[in-house]
Amino acid sequence: MSHLYDNAPPRPEGYRDVDVQQLAAGRSPGLHLVDVREPAELDGILGHIEGVHPAPLATVREAAALWPRDTEVLLICRSGARSAKAATQLVGMGFTRVMNLGGGMLAWNARALPVVRLTTEPLPSFGQVRDTLRERLTGMRVPAVESLPPEPSREELGAVLDALQAEPPKERGDAAAFEKTLREVRDLLAVAKPGGGSRP
């Protein structure tokens, strides 16, 4: 067993949250990394952590049925929400050393930690993320986006995305399409680098 579980803060649901830096600092050979995203997401722009076992959320119970209940399991998804649901399911099945990667692949990428990414496209700059957001919001009056500098920081862009999530523009139209736009731009922001784009 590793110290990862022992050093992670416990949650009321019975699992523990692990910070991406804790995982990056080292993992024991017995740690079972399980990514609960859909297969296409593992191959998408956020990529995946080397050595993960894919088990989409809908299949986690079935996949875990044969694992020993004392297996040290760390669940991963895009943001930490689906993996938290999976962690709760495993605790309910009697697993005793269950962890959730807080912030998921968004946080992992934002810290520029090692990732397996199939795309060979250059990663965007923060300025390119700003431009993409502007393009996607064409026809909507969003002063916070218009006032962003040419090369904003990750924090500035994140704050604008949070504000748009909390209070969408009146002209947004289709709510589902707007949510998809915010999700896609947030994914771009997670992998973006300052200045010019770079290869993954």
Secondary structure, 3 states (H helix, E strand, C coil): CCHHHHHCCECCCCCEEECHHHHHHCCCCCCEEEECCCHHHHCCCCCECCCCEECCHHHHHHHHCCCCCCCEEEEECCCCHHHHHHHHHHHHCCCCEEEEECCHHHHHHHCCCCCECCCCCCECEHHHHHHHHHHHCCCCCCHHHHCCCCCCCHHHHHHHHHHHHHCCCHHHCCHHHHHHHHHHHHHHHHHCECCCCECC
